Structures are given as C-alpha cells and as structure tokens.
C-alpha cells in the first residue's frame, strides 16, 4: 500500500530543491520513515472517521471501528 507522502516523495523533493527558501525542509531518510509510520497509523483513523461521519452511521459498525482503532493503538 502506497501512502500519499511516499506517492509524492519525488515531487516534494523536486519542489524543495528548486526553491532555495524551503531547501532546508527536504526530509532525510529517517524523517521519511517517520512519515511512513505516521501515515500507517493515521490512515485508519481517517478512513473510519469518514465512515462514521455519514448521515446515518450504524451504531454496531461504529463500536466495531472504535474497538479496531483501540487495538491499533495498543499494537503501536
């Protein structure tokens, strides 16, 4: 699964290298790894938030999602 930051890594690096005022913002490899971990953690929260934010969320589904997110946090 490719996340957004990794998907756009080349564009981000190209943009920062071509703009001297932001060149200091080019992430190093350790920072890219941190981004990968953060996306892996936050993506389920984003997806589940969208799921329960619909007009009429289904309560059992919402509770199951909450338990799944709790398990994700426990694993991290």
Helices and strands as residue ranges (DSSP letters): H 4-7, H 9-18, G 20-25, H 29-52, H 59-75
